Amino acid sequence: MRECAQHEVRGLIETIVLEKRRRVKGKRLNLLQGEDTALLVEKENAKQQRREGIESRKAKTAAVRERKTRGKEERTAAIAANRQLIEDQKAHQIAERAAQKAFLEAEKLAKTRDKAELVARRKSMIQGARKRP
């Protein structure tokens, strides 16, 4: 009888030690030493859902980040194209102004030449008229 009591006491002590270990880990005590499959399945499902939630959030944030970087690149390209267009327009305007200035200078030079020729003809006419008498 004494051995039976000792066996029961050992079993109770093991059960208490096991309960303490499981409480530290946050698990319930299963006195039958069988797996509580419903609880384990529920916990595994919860873990799996958390993992899937984390993965989906990571995928969403990556997609948002990618969309934002694409948008930034597109805006940067549009700004660069706009700047290039503005620079080309300014260069074209400068070239037009230079051409207009050159044209006006050429006109002015032609008028000056015409006036000089006219003055030279008048002078020669006056000198020719003076030499005749």
A tleap script that builds the chain and sets N, CA, C and O, in Angstrom:
source leaprc.protein.ff14SB
mol = sequence {
  NMET ARG GLU CYS ALA GLN HIE GLU VAL ARG
  GLY LEU ILE GLU THR ILE VAL LEU GLU LYS
  ARG ARG ARG VAL LYS GLY LYS ARG LEU ASN
  LEU LEU GLN GLY GLU ASP THR ALA LEU LEU
  VAL GLU LYS GLU ASN ALA LYS GLN GLN ARG
  ARG GLU GLY ILE GLU SER ARG LYS ALA LYS
  THR ALA ALA VAL ARG GLU ARG LYS THR ARG
  GLY LYS GLU GLU ARG THR ALA ALA ILE ALA
  ALA ASN ARG GLN LEU ILE GLU ASP GLN LYS
  ALA HIE GLN ILE ALA GLU ARG ALA ALA GLN
  LYS ALA PHE LEU GLU ALA GLU LYS LEU ALA
  LYS THR ARG ASP LYS ALA GLU LEU VAL ALA
  ARG ARG LYS SER MET ILE GLN GLY ALA ARG
  LYS ARG CPRO
}
set mol.1.N position { 0.804 -1.173 0.000 }
set mol.1.CA position { 0.000 0.000 0.000 }
set mol.1.C position { 0.866 1.264 0.000 }
set mol.1.O position { 0.546 2.284 -0.611 }
set mol.2.N position { 1.950 1.134 0.704 }
set mol.2.CA position { 2.837 2.272 0.783 }
set mol.2.C position { 3.380 2.654 -0.599 }
set mol.2.O position { 3.521 3.839 -0.900 }
set mol.3.N position { 3.679 1.671 -1.428 }
set mol.3.CA position { 4.182 1.919 -2.769 }
set mol.3.C position { 3.126 2.600 -3.638 }
set mol.3.O position { 3.446 3.460 -4.458 }
set mol.4.N position { 1.892 2.214 -3.455 }
set mol.4.CA position { 0.793 2.846 -4.216 }
set mol.4.C position { 0.680 4.318 -3.837 }
set mol.4.O position { 0.493 5.169 -4.706 }
set mol.5.N position { 0.791 4.617 -2.573 }
set mol.5.CA position { 0.689 6.003 -2.119 }
set mol.5.C position { 1.858 6.810 -2.660 }
set mol.5.O position { 1.693 7.948 -3.102 }
set mol.6.N position { 3.043 6.205 -2.621 }
set mol.6.CA position { 4.224 6.894 -3.144 }
set mol.6.C position { 4.066 7.142 -4.644 }
set mol.6.O position { 4.456 8.193 -5.152 }
set mol.7.N position { 3.502 6.185 -5.330 }
set mol.7.CA position { 3.282 6.337 -6.776 }
set mol.7.C position { 2.310 7.487 -7.050 }
set mol.7.O position { 2.526 8.289 -7.958 }
set mol.8.N position { 1.240 7.557 -6.256 }
set mol.8.CA position { 0.272 8.654 -6.416 }
set mol.8.C position { 0.919 10.001 -6.115 }
set mol.8.O position { 0.701 10.984 -6.823 }
set mol.9.N position { 1.722 10.029 -5.048 }
set mol.9.CA position { 2.384 11.277 -4.670 }
set mol.9.C position { 3.333 11.713 -5.786 }
set mol.9.O position { 3.361 12.888 -6.152 }
set mol.10.N position { 4.111 10.768 -6.330 }
set mol.10.CA position { 5.015 11.096 -7.436 }
set mol.10.C position { 4.232 11.638 -8.635 }
set mol.10.O position { 4.643 12.609 -9.271 }
set mol.11.N position { 3.125 11.012 -8.927 }
set mol.11.CA position { 2.284 11.454 -10.044 }
set mol.11.C position { 1.753 12.860 -9.810 }
set mol.11.O position { 1.728 13.682 -10.726 }
set mol.12.N position { 1.325 13.137 -8.569 }
set mol.12.CA position { 0.819 14.479 -8.249 }
set mol.12.C position { 1.943 15.521 -8.325 }
set mol.12.O position { 1.739 16.634 -8.810 }
set mol.13.N position { 3.116 15.146 -7.845 }
set mol.13.CA position { 4.245 16.068 -7.896 }
set mol.13.C position { 4.606 16.368 -9.355 }
set mol.13.O position { 4.841 17.519 -9.723 }
set mol.14.N position { 4.645 15.308 -10.182 }
set mol.14.CA position { 4.937 15.509 -11.599 }
set mol.14.C position { 3.885 16.398 -12.255 }
set mol.14.O position { 4.195 17.238 -13.100 }
set mol.15.N position { 2.638 16.193 -11.848 }
set mol.15.CA position { 1.543 16.992 -12.399 }
set mol.15.C position { 1.699 18.450 -12.002 }
set mol.15.O position { 1.497 19.343 -12.824 }
set mol.16.N position { 2.059 18.699 -10.737 }
set mol.16.CA position { 2.246 20.083 -10.274 }
set mol.16.C position { 3.426 20.733 -11.010 }
set mol.16.O position { 3.325 21.882 -11.440 }
set mol.17.N position { 4.529 20.016 -11.156 }
set mol.17.CA position { 5.693 20.537 -11.868 }
set mol.17.C position { 5.320 20.836 -13.320 }
set mol.17.O position { 5.690 21.875 -13.869 }
set mol.18.N position { 4.585 19.910 -13.929 }
set mol.18.CA position { 4.147 20.107 -15.309 }
set mol.18.C position { 3.222 21.314 -15.426 }
set mol.18.O position { 3.314 22.092 -16.376 }
set mol.19.N position { 2.337 21.458 -14.457 }
set mol.19.CA position { 1.423 22.609 -14.464 }
set mol.19.C position { 2.203 23.919 -14.357 }
set mol.19.O position { 1.900 24.886 -15.056 }
set mol.20.N position { 3.200 23.948 -13.485 }
set mol.20.CA position { 4.014 25.161 -13.337 }
set mol.20.C position { 4.729 25.488 -14.645 }
set mol.20.O position { 4.770 26.644 -15.065 }
set mol.21.N position { 5.289 24.466 -15.284 }
set mol.21.CA position { 5.984 24.687 -16.563 }
set mol.21.C position { 5.021 25.229 -17.626 }
set mol.21.O position { 5.336 26.163 -18.364 }
set mol.22.N position { 3.851 24.615 -17.675 }
set mol.22.CA position { 2.879 25.024 -18.693 }
set mol.22.C position { 2.345 26.430 -18.412 }
set mol.22.O position { 2.079 27.181 -19.350 }
set mol.23.N position { 2.188 26.793 -17.158 }
set mol.23.CA position { 1.723 28.144 -16.836 }
set mol.23.C position { 2.755 29.185 -17.249 }
set mol.23.O position { 2.402 30.267 -17.717 }
set mol.24.N position { 4.038 28.851 -17.073 }
set mol.24.CA position { 5.094 29.754 -17.497 }
set mol.24.C position { 4.997 29.974 -19.004 }
set mol.24.O position { 5.202 31.091 -19.478 }
set mol.25.N position { 4.687 28.926 -19.760 }
set mol.25.CA position { 4.574 29.021 -21.209 }
set mol.25.C position { 3.182 29.499 -21.635 }
set mol.25.O position { 2.954 29.767 -22.814 }
set mol.26.N position { 2.270 29.603 -20.700 }
set mol.26.CA position { 0.933 30.082 -21.017 }
set mol.26.C position { 0.027 29.013 -21.585 }
set mol.26.O position { -0.896 29.318 -22.340 }
set mol.27.N position { 0.277 27.765 -21.233 }
set mol.27.CA position { -0.558 26.674 -21.738 }
set mol.27.C position { -1.405 26.117 -20.599 }
set mol.27.O position { -1.034 26.184 -19.427 }
set mol.28.N position { -2.539 25.573 -20.977 }
set mol.28.CA position { -3.398 24.962 -19.960 }
set mol.28.C position { -2.892 23.580 -19.592 }
set mol.28.O position { -2.240 22.899 -20.384 }
set mol.29.N position { -3.203 23.192 -18.391 }
set mol.29.CA position { -2.809 21.871 -17.912 }
set mol.29.C position { -3.780 20.841 -18.453 }
set mol.29.O position { -4.995 20.990 -18.325 }
set mol.30.N position { -3.244 19.806 -19.053 }
set mol.30.CA position { -4.063 18.711 -19.547 }
set mol.30.C position { -3.714 17.493 -18.701 }
set mol.30.O position { -2.702 16.831 -18.933 }
set mol.31.N position { -4.534 17.216 -17.752 }
set mol.31.CA position { -4.232 16.152 -16.800 }
set mol.31.C position { -4.237 14.773 -17.431 }
set mol.31.O position { -3.638 13.841 -16.893 }
set mol.32.N position { -4.894 14.636 -18.545 }
set mol.32.CA position { -4.953 13.329 -19.197 }
set mol.32.C position { -3.720 13.075 -20.058 }
set mol.32.O position { -3.568 11.993 -20.625 }
set mol.33.N position { -2.842 14.069 -20.158 }
set mol.33.CA position { -1.601 13.970 -20.914 }
set mol.33.C position { -1.856 13.722 -22.406 }
set mol.33.O position { -0.941 13.341 -23.137 }
set mol.34.N position { -3.048 13.930 -22.839 }
set mol.34.CA position { -3.350 13.820 -24.270 }
set mol.34.C position { -3.348 15.224 -24.854 }
set mol.34.O position { -3.472 16.207 -24.123 }
set mol.35.N position { -3.213 15.313 -26.128 }
set mol.35.CA position { -3.201 16.615 -26.759 }
set mol.35.C position { -4.616 17.127 -26.878 }
set mol.35.O position { -5.527 16.402 -27.279 }
set mol.36.N position { -4.784 18.363 -26.531 }
set mol.36.CA position { -6.082 19.006 -26.690 }
set mol.36.C position { -6.101 19.541 -28.123 }
set mol.36.O position { -5.693 20.671 -28.392 }
set mol.37.N position { -6.579 18.706 -29.017 }
set mol.37.CA position { -6.469 19.001 -30.445 }
set mol.37.C position { -7.274 20.235 -30.845 }
set mol.37.O position { -6.832 21.013 -31.690 }
set mol.38.N position { -8.429 20.417 -30.258 }
set mol.38.CA position { -9.250 21.569 -30.640 }
set mol.38.C position { -8.525 22.866 -30.286 }
set mol.38.O position { -8.511 23.810 -31.075 }
set mol.39.N position { -7.927 22.907 -29.105 }
set mol.39.CA position { -7.200 24.093 -28.682 }
set mol.39.C position { -5.962 24.313 -29.548 }
set mol.39.O position { -5.672 25.436 -29.960 }
set mol.40.N position { -5.231 23.218 -29.821 }
set mol.40.CA position { -4.043 23.333 -30.655 }
set mol.40.C position { -4.386 23.790 -32.072 }
set mol.40.O position { -3.691 24.624 -32.652 }
set mol.41.N position { -5.462 23.236 -32.618 }
set mol.41.CA position { -5.884 23.625 -33.965 }
set mol.41.C position { -6.288 25.089 -33.975 }
set mol.41.O position { -5.969 25.828 -34.907 }
set mol.42.N position { -7.000 25.502 -32.920 }
set mol.42.CA position { -7.426 26.903 -32.825 }
set mol.42.C position { -6.218 27.835 -32.730 }
set mol.42.O position { -6.181 28.885 -33.373 }
set mol.43.N position { -5.238 27.445 -31.928 }
set mol.43.CA position { -4.040 28.259 -31.800 }
set mol.43.C position { -3.262 28.326 -33.115 }
set mol.43.O position { -2.786 29.388 -33.516 }
set mol.44.N position { -3.140 27.176 -33.774 }
set mol.44.CA position { -2.439 27.154 -35.059 }
set mol.44.C position { -3.157 28.017 -36.096 }
set mol.44.O position { -2.520 28.725 -36.875 }
set mol.45.N position { -4.484 27.950 -36.095 }
set mol.45.CA position { -5.255 28.787 -37.019 }
set mol.45.C position { -5.043 30.270 -36.720 }
set mol.45.O position { -4.898 31.084 -37.632 }
set mol.46.N position { -5.028 30.606 -35.431 }
set mol.46.CA position { -4.811 32.001 -35.051 }
set mol.46.C position { -3.415 32.459 -35.479 }
set mol.46.O position { -3.250 33.559 -36.006 }
set mol.47.N position { -2.403 31.596 -35.244 }
set mol.47.CA position { -1.039 31.930 -35.660 }
set mol.47.C position { -0.969 32.115 -37.175 }
set mol.47.O position { -0.358 33.060 -37.675 }
set mol.48.N position { -1.609 31.189 -37.891 }
set mol.48.CA position { -1.603 31.259 -39.351 }
set mol.48.C position { -2.285 32.538 -39.833 }
set mol.48.O position { -1.803 33.178 -40.767 }
set mol.49.N position { -3.389 32.915 -39.214 }
set mol.49.CA position { -4.091 34.139 -39.594 }
set mol.49.C position { -3.225 35.368 -39.312 }
set mol.49.O position { -3.185 36.303 -40.112 }
set mol.50.N position { -2.531 35.360 -38.167 }
set mol.50.CA position { -1.633 36.476 -37.862 }
set mol.50.C position { -0.521 36.570 -38.903 }
set mol.50.O position { -0.199 37.654 -39.390 }
set mol.51.N position { 0.062 35.409 -39.237 }
set mol.51.CA position { 1.126 35.408 -40.248 }
set mol.51.C position { 0.609 35.922 -41.587 }
set mol.51.O position { 1.269 36.726 -42.244 }
set mol.52.N position { -0.577 35.454 -41.991 }
set mol.52.CA position { -1.158 35.893 -43.259 }
set mol.52.C position { -1.461 37.393 -43.224 }
set mol.52.O position { -1.253 38.101 -44.210 }
set mol.53.N position { -1.955 37.868 -42.074 }
set mol.53.CA position { -2.220 39.297 -41.932 }
set mol.53.C position { -0.948 40.112 -42.062 }
set mol.53.O position { -0.925 41.147 -42.728 }
set mol.54.N position { 0.112 39.637 -41.418 }
set mol.54.CA position { 1.396 40.326 -41.491 }
set mol.54.C position { 1.905 40.332 -42.929 }
set mol.54.O position { 2.356 41.363 -43.427 }
set mol.55.N position { 1.832 39.181 -43.593 }
set mol.55.CA position { 2.292 39.087 -44.976 }
set mol.55.C position { 1.474 39.986 -45.898 }
set mol.55.O position { 2.023 40.630 -46.791 }
set mol.56.N position { 0.157 40.027 -45.679 }
set mol.56.CA position { -0.684 40.871 -46.542 }
set mol.56.C position { -0.389 42.346 -46.298 }
set mol.56.O position { -0.367 43.136 -47.241 }
set mol.57.N position { -0.160 42.725 -45.038 }
set mol.57.CA position { 0.204 44.116 -44.752 }
set mol.57.C position { 1.547 44.469 -45.387 }
set mol.57.O position { 1.716 45.561 -45.930 }
set mol.58.N position { 2.501 43.537 -45.315 }
set mol.58.CA position { 3.796 43.778 -45.942 }
set mol.58.C position { 3.639 43.942 -47.447 }
set mol.58.O position { 4.256 44.822 -48.048 }
set mol.59.N position { 2.815 43.097 -48.054 }
set mol.59.CA position { 2.601 43.189 -49.503 }
set mol.59.C position { 1.920 44.507 -49.862 }
set mol.59.O position { 2.279 45.149 -50.849 }
set mol.60.N position { 0.934 44.908 -49.055 }
set mol.60.CA position { 0.242 46.175 -49.327 }
set mol.60.C position { 1.201 47.348 -49.207 }
set mol.60.O position { 1.206 48.233 -50.062 }
set mol.61.N position { 2.013 47.365 -48.151 }
set mol.61.CA position { 2.949 48.475 -47.979 }
set mol.61.C position { 3.988 48.498 -49.103 }
set mol.61.O position { 4.393 49.564 -49.566 }
set mol.62.N position { 4.414 47.298 -49.536 }
set mol.62.CA position { 5.368 47.244 -50.649 }
set mol.62.C position { 4.721 47.775 -51.924 }
set mol.62.O position { 5.359 48.496 -52.691 }
set mol.63.N position { 3.459 47.421 -52.153 }
set mol.63.CA position { 2.753 47.911 -53.346 }
set mol.63.C position { 2.578 49.423 -53.282 }
set mol.63.O position { 2.764 50.117 -54.281 }
set mol.64.N position { 2.219 49.931 -52.105 }
set mol.64.CA position { 2.054 51.381 -51.951 }
set mol.64.C position { 3.387 52.078 -52.166 }
set mol.64.O position { 3.447 53.101 -52.848 }
set mol.65.N position { 4.446 51.545 -51.599 }
set mol.65.CA position { 5.776 52.123 -51.756 }
set mol.65.C position { 6.184 52.127 -53.232 }
set mol.65.O position { 6.724 53.112 -53.734 }
set mol.66.N position { 5.920 51.017 -53.915 }
set mol.66.CA position { 6.248 50.917 -55.342 }
set mol.66.C position { 5.449 51.934 -56.151 }
set mol.66.O position { 5.988 52.582 -57.048 }
set mol.67.N position { 4.160 52.070 -55.830 }
set mol.67.CA position { 3.305 53.024 -56.536 }
set mol.67.C position { 3.814 54.449 -56.308 }
set mol.67.O position { 3.850 55.256 -57.238 }
set mol.68.N position { 4.205 54.752 -55.073 }
set mol.68.CA position { 4.706 56.089 -54.768 }
set mol.68.C position { 6.014 56.367 -55.510 }
set mol.68.O position { 6.203 57.461 -56.044 }
set mol.69.N position { 6.913 55.390 -55.547 }
set mol.69.CA position { 8.185 55.605 -56.242 }
set mol.69.C position { 7.951 55.776 -57.737 }
set mol.69.O position { 8.602 56.602 -58.377 }
set mol.70.N position { 7.012 54.991 -58.305 }
set mol.70.CA position { 6.687 55.149 -59.723 }
set mol.70.C position { 6.122 56.541 -59.983 }
set mol.70.O position { 6.476 57.188 -60.968 }
set mol.71.N position { 5.242 56.997 -59.093 }
set mol.71.CA position { 4.664 58.330 -59.237 }
set mol.71.C position { 5.730 59.406 -59.158 }
set mol.71.O position { 5.710 60.363 -59.933 }
set mol.72.N position { 6.658 59.256 -58.231 }
set mol.72.CA position { 7.747 60.222 -58.101 }
set mol.72.C position { 8.599 60.237 -59.366 }
set mol.72.O position { 8.972 61.301 -59.862 }
set mol.73.N position { 8.906 59.038 -59.886 }
set mol.73.CA position { 9.712 58.964 -61.104 }
set mol.73.C position { 8.997 59.622 -62.273 }
set mol.73.O position { 9.612 60.337 -63.065 }
set mol.74.N position { 7.686 59.376 -62.376 }
set mol.74.CA position { 6.914 59.982 -63.470 }
set mol.74.C position { 6.883 61.505 -63.335 }
set mol.74.O position { 7.051 62.226 -64.319 }
set mol.75.N position { 6.668 61.987 -62.108 }
set mol.75.CA position { 6.654 63.436 -61.897 }
set mol.75.C position { 8.017 64.038 -62.204 }
set mol.75.O position { 8.109 65.105 -62.812 }
set mol.76.N position { 9.075 63.352 -61.781 }
set mol.76.CA position { 10.428 63.839 -62.046 }
set mol.76.C position { 10.688 63.896 -63.550 }
set mol.76.O position { 11.266 64.861 -64.050 }
set mol.77.N position { 10.257 62.858 -64.269 }
set mol.77.CA position { 10.443 62.839 -65.718 }
set mol.77.C position { 9.634 63.956 -66.378 }
set mol.77.O position { 10.113 64.609 -67.304 }
set mol.78.N position { 8.408 64.172 -65.898 }
set mol.78.CA position { 7.579 65.245 -66.461 }
set mol.78.C position { 8.204 66.608 -66.195 }
set mol.78.O position { 8.213 67.472 -67.072 }
set mol.79.N position { 8.720 66.801 -65.002 }
set mol.79.CA position { 9.366 68.075 -64.660 }
set mol.79.C position { 10.603 68.287 -65.535 }
set mol.79.O position { 10.834 69.384 -66.043 }
set mol.80.N position { 11.398 67.222 -65.704 }
set mol.80.CA position { 12.602 67.339 -66.532 }
set mol.80.C position { 12.227 67.652 -67.980 }
set mol.80.O position { 12.871 68.482 -68.621 }
set mol.81.N position { 11.188 66.993 -68.497 }
set mol.81.CA position { 10.753 67.259 -69.870 }
set mol.81.C position { 10.251 68.698 -70.004 }
set mol.81.O position { 10.522 69.372 -70.998 }
set mol.82.N position { 9.519 69.156 -68.994 }
set mol.82.CA position { 9.010 70.527 -69.017 }
set mol.82.C position { 10.162 71.535 -68.977 }
set mol.82.O position { 10.149 72.529 -69.704 }
set mol.83.N position { 11.143 71.279 -68.138 }
set mol.83.CA position { 12.310 72.166 -68.065 }
set mol.83.C position { 13.056 72.201 -69.395 }
set mol.83.O position { 13.479 73.260 -69.860 }
set mol.84.N position { 13.210 71.018 -70.000 }
set mol.84.CA position { 13.898 70.946 -71.289 }
set mol.84.C position { 13.122 71.721 -72.346 }
set mol.84.O position { 13.714 72.422 -73.167 }
set mol.85.N position { 11.802 71.596 -72.328 }
set mol.85.CA position { 10.961 72.329 -73.272 }
set mol.85.C position { 11.119 73.834 -73.080 }
set mol.85.O position { 11.248 74.587 -74.045 }
set mol.86.N position { 11.108 74.258 -71.819 }
set mol.86.CA position { 11.272 75.688 -71.523 }
set mol.86.C position { 12.641 76.172 -71.995 }
set mol.86.O position { 12.748 77.245 -72.589 }
set mol.87.N position { 13.695 75.383 -71.732 }
set mol.87.CA position { 15.037 75.764 -72.181 }
set mol.87.C position { 15.095 75.851 -73.700 }
set mol.87.O position { 15.703 76.772 -74.245 }
set mol.88.N position { 14.468 74.899 -74.388 }
set mol.88.CA position { 14.449 74.931 -75.851 }
set mol.88.C position { 13.713 76.163 -76.358 }
set mol.88.O position { 14.153 76.809 -77.310 }
set mol.89.N position { 12.590 76.489 -75.722 }
set mol.89.CA position { 11.831 77.674 -76.120 }
set mol.89.C position { 12.659 78.942 -75.909 }
set mol.89.O position { 12.666 79.832 -76.759 }
set mol.90.N position { 13.353 79.020 -74.778 }
set mol.90.CA position { 14.199 80.192 -74.514 }
set mol.90.C position { 15.319 80.285 -75.546 }
set mol.90.O position { 15.614 81.366 -76.056 }
set mol.91.N position { 15.940 79.144 -75.851 }
set mol.91.CA position { 17.014 79.145 -76.843 }
set mol.91.C position { 16.471 79.581 -78.207 }
set mol.91.O position { 17.127 80.324 -78.936 }
set mol.92.N position { 15.273 79.114 -78.540 }
set mol.92.CA position { 14.648 79.500 -79.805 }
set mol.92.C position { 14.369 81.008 -79.827 }
set mol.92.O position { 14.612 81.677 -80.831 }
set mol.93.N position { 13.857 81.533 -78.707 }
set mol.93.CA position { 13.589 82.968 -78.628 }
set mol.93.C position { 14.875 83.771 -78.744 }
set mol.93.O position { 14.907 84.798 -79.423 }
set mol.94.N position { 15.928 83.315 -78.091 }
set mol.94.CA position { 17.217 84.005 -78.168 }
set mol.94.C position { 17.725 83.985 -79.605 }
set mol.94.O position { 18.232 84.990 -80.104 }
set mol.95.N position { 17.586 82.830 -80.275 }
set mol.95.CA position { 18.032 82.736 -81.665 }
set mol.95.C position { 17.198 83.654 -82.556 }
set mol.95.O position { 17.729 84.302 -83.458 }
set mol.96.N position { 15.888 83.707 -82.300 }
set mol.96.CA position { 15.038 84.604 -83.087 }
set mol.96.C position { 15.432 86.062 -82.886 }
set mol.96.O position { 15.516 86.832 -83.843 }
set mol.97.N position { 15.675 86.434 -81.626 }
set mol.97.CA position { 16.099 87.800 -81.337 }
set mol.97.C position { 17.414 88.131 -82.028 }
set mol.97.O position { 17.581 89.216 -82.585 }
set mol.98.N position { 18.348 87.180 -81.987 }
set mol.98.CA position { 19.653 87.397 -82.630 }
set mol.98.C position { 19.468 87.540 -84.137 }
set mol.98.O position { 20.098 88.393 -84.761 }
set mol.99.N position { 18.608 86.711 -84.724 }
set mol.99.CA position { 18.357 86.803 -86.168 }
set mol.99.C position { 17.699 88.142 -86.505 }
set mol.99.O position { 18.057 88.796 -87.485 }
set mol.100.N position { 16.733 88.536 -85.677 }
set mol.100.CA position { 16.055 89.816 -85.898 }
set mol.100.C position { 17.050 90.972 -85.784 }
set mol.100.O position { 17.023 91.912 -86.579 }
set mol.101.N position { 17.925 90.884 -84.785 }
set mol.101.CA position { 18.930 91.926 -84.587 }
set mol.101.C position { 19.878 91.972 -85.781 }
set mol.101.O position { 20.212 93.053 -86.265 }
set mol.102.N position { 20.315 90.804 -86.259 }
set mol.102.CA position { 21.214 90.744 -87.410 }
set mol.102.C position { 20.518 91.315 -88.648 }
set mol.102.O position { 21.132 92.033 -89.437 }
set mol.103.N position { 19.221 90.988 -88.811 }
set mol.103.CA position { 18.465 91.507 -89.943 }
set mol.103.C position { 18.371 93.023 -89.877 }
set mol.103.O position { 18.572 93.713 -90.877 }
set mol.104.N position { 18.060 93.546 -88.667 }
set mol.104.CA position { 17.974 95.000 -88.509 }
set mol.104.C position { 19.324 95.672 -88.761 }
set mol.104.O position { 19.387 96.740 -89.369 }
set mol.105.N position { 20.395 95.045 -88.293 }
set mol.105.CA position { 21.740 95.574 -88.532 }
set mol.105.C position { 22.050 95.580 -90.026 }
set mol.105.O position { 22.625 96.534 -90.551 }
set mol.106.N position { 21.659 94.495 -90.702 }
set mol.106.CA position { 21.902 94.418 -92.148 }
set mol.106.C position { 21.100 95.494 -92.871 }
set mol.106.O position { 21.604 96.131 -93.796 }
set mol.107.N position { 19.854 95.699 -92.452 }
set mol.107.CA position { 19.022 96.748 -93.051 }
set mol.107.C position { 19.654 98.123 -92.826 }
set mol.107.O position { 19.731 98.956 -93.730 }
set mol.108.N position { 20.098 98.322 -91.600 }
set mol.108.CA position { 20.722 99.600 -91.252 }
set mol.108.C position { 21.981 99.833 -92.080 }
set mol.108.O position { 22.218 100.934 -92.578 }
set mol.109.N position { 22.776 98.788 -92.217 }
set mol.109.CA position { 23.991 98.875 -93.012 }
set mol.109.C position { 23.656 99.160 -94.481 }
set mol.109.O position { 24.324 99.959 -95.138 }
set mol.110.N position { 22.610 98.493 -94.984 }
set mol.110.CA position { 22.201 98.724 -96.375 }
set mol.110.C position { 21.727 100.163 -96.556 }
set mol.110.O position { 22.058 100.801 -97.555 }
set mol.111.N position { 20.960 100.674 -95.606 }
set mol.111.CA position { 20.499 102.059 -95.698 }
set mol.111.C position { 21.683 103.014 -95.663 }
set mol.111.O position { 21.726 103.996 -96.404 }
set mol.112.N position { 22.647 102.714 -94.789 }
set mol.112.CA position { 23.833 103.555 -94.680 }
set mol.112.C position { 24.605 103.532 -95.996 }
set mol.112.O position { 25.075 104.572 -96.459 }
set mol.113.N position { 24.736 102.358 -96.597 }
set mol.113.CA position { 25.426 102.232 -97.876 }
set mol.113.C position { 24.683 103.005 -98.975 }
set mol.113.O position { 25.283 103.708 -99.788 }
set mol.114.N position { 23.344 102.844 -98.963 }
set mol.114.CA position { 22.534 103.566 -99.950 }
set mol.114.C position { 22.715 105.076 -99.796 }
set mol.114.O position { 22.860 105.799 -100.781 }
set mol.115.N position { 22.703 105.534 -98.558 }
set mol.115.CA position { 22.888 106.967 -98.308 }
set mol.115.C position { 24.278 107.408 -98.765 }
set mol.115.O position { 24.438 108.471 -99.364 }
set mol.116.N position { 25.277 106.578 -98.473 }
set mol.116.CA position { 26.644 106.922 -98.882 }
set mol.116.C position { 26.742 106.984 -100.400 }
set mol.116.O position { 27.373 107.887 -100.948 }
set mol.117.N position { 26.118 106.025 -101.079 }
set mol.117.CA position { 26.129 106.039 -102.540 }
set mol.117.C position { 25.407 107.275 -103.074 }
set mol.117.O position { 25.855 107.917 -104.024 }
set mol.118.N position { 24.280 107.590 -102.438 }
set mol.118.CA position { 23.508 108.767 -102.853 }
set mol.118.C position { 24.335 110.036 -102.661 }
set mol.118.O position { 24.375 110.912 -103.526 }
set mol.119.N position { 24.993 110.110 -101.504 }
set mol.119.CA position { 25.840 111.273 -101.227 }
set mol.119.C position { 26.975 111.311 -102.240 }
set mol.119.O position { 27.313 112.381 -102.745 }
set mol.120.N position { 27.569 110.156 -102.544 }
set mol.120.CA position { 28.671 110.115 -103.511 }
set mol.120.C position { 28.182 110.536 -104.891 }
set mol.120.O position { 28.888 111.275 -105.577 }
set mol.121.N position { 27.018 110.103 -105.323 }
set mol.121.CA position { 26.469 110.498 -106.625 }
set mol.121.C position { 26.195 111.988 -106.675 }
set mol.121.O position { 26.508 112.662 -107.656 }
set mol.122.N position { 25.605 112.492 -105.598 }
set mol.122.CA position { 25.326 113.937 -105.558 }
set mol.122.C position { 26.625 114.737 -105.617 }
set mol.122.O position { 26.726 115.759 -106.294 }
set mol.123.N position { 27.608 114.231 -104.883 }
set mol.123.CA position { 28.889 114.916 -104.873 }
set mol.123.C position { 29.503 114.916 -106.269 }
set mol.123.O position { 30.008 115.925 -106.762 }
set mol.124.N position { 29.432 113.718 -106.887 }
set mol.124.CA position { 30.005 113.643 -108.234 }
set mol.124.C position { 29.210 114.509 -109.213 }
set mol.124.O position { 29.779 115.094 -110.134 }
set mol.125.N position { 27.915 114.585 -109.011 }
set mol.125.CA position { 27.100 115.444 -109.876 }
set mol.125.C position { 27.471 116.899 -109.648 }
set mol.125.O position { 27.566 117.676 -110.597 }
set mol.126.N position { 27.678 117.263 -108.405 }
set mol.126.CA position { 28.039 118.671 -108.088 }
set mol.126.C position { 29.415 118.962 -108.662 }
set mol.126.O position { 29.629 120.021 -109.252 }
set mol.127.N position { 30.345 118.040 -108.497 }
set mol.127.CA position { 31.691 118.250 -109.021 }
set mol.127.C position { 31.666 118.264 -110.546 }
set mol.127.O position { 32.395 119.032 -111.175 }
set mol.128.N position { 30.858 117.446 -111.122 }
set mol.128.CA position { 30.737 117.424 -112.586 }
set mol.128.C position { 30.143 118.725 -113.091 }
set mol.128.O position { 30.530 119.218 -114.150 }
set mol.129.N position { 29.226 119.271 -112.356 }
set mol.129.CA position { 28.606 120.515 -112.744 }
set mol.129.C position { 29.604 121.649 -112.591 }
set mol.129.O position { 29.562 122.584 -113.391 }
set mol.130.N position { 30.460 121.626 -111.656 }
set mol.130.CA position { 31.457 122.668 -111.444 }
set mol.130.C position { 32.548 122.602 -112.520 }
set mol.130.O position { 33.090 123.640 -112.901 }
set mol.131.N position { 32.873 121.431 -113.006 }
set mol.131.CA position { 33.931 121.293 -113.979 }
set mol.131.C position { 33.454 121.747 -115.354 }
set mol.131.O position { 34.322 122.109 -116.148 }
set mol.132.N position { 32.256 121.769 -115.704 }
set mol.132.CA position { 31.750 122.091 -117.019 }
set mol.132.C position { 31.882 123.579 -117.357 }
set mol.132.O position { 32.211 123.824 -118.518 }
set mol.133.N position { 31.705 124.482 -116.634 }
set mol.133.CA position { 31.701 125.903 -117.101 }
set mol.133.C position { 32.959 126.312 -117.654 }
set mol.133.O position { 33.103 127.458 -118.079 }
savepdb mol mol.pdb
quit
